[in-house]
Amino acid sequence: MKLSKVEEQELKDWLRELDRFGIHFSHKIIAGYANDILEARNSSDTVGHTWIRKFMHQFPELKTVPSEKKDVLQNTAERDPVWLDRLFQILDIARNPPYNVKHWNMANMDEKGFLMGVP
């Protein structure tokens, strides 16, 4: 059994919310999150390439970014004052209702850099 319609809708809503903040994921990462949902309900099933294609076709408004392109975009954005201004606008949105994200929950760092508010 794959994701239910409700689970797919929740995943889509979450991805759209991240899109509002300018965060786009690769198909591989979206499939990973879908598999995490399946694992959380103790299912041994996993989603594959066919599922991600169907999911993206079902919700064409979702945007994904290839990993290589994302690295280039990130490097460019870090030097763009307009993008940096947008980043601080997004941080203000995250700190206020309805999100009320506290400052100690806002950073995530790995070997490629960091994304604010992404676990």
Buried (B, 14 or more C-beta within 10 A) or exposed (E): EBBEEEBBEEBBEEBEEBBEBBBBBBBEEBBEBBBEBBEEEEEEBEBEEEBBEEBBEEBEEBBBBEEEEBEEBBEEBEEEEEBEEBBEEBBEBBEEEEEEBEEEEBEEEEEEEEBBBEE
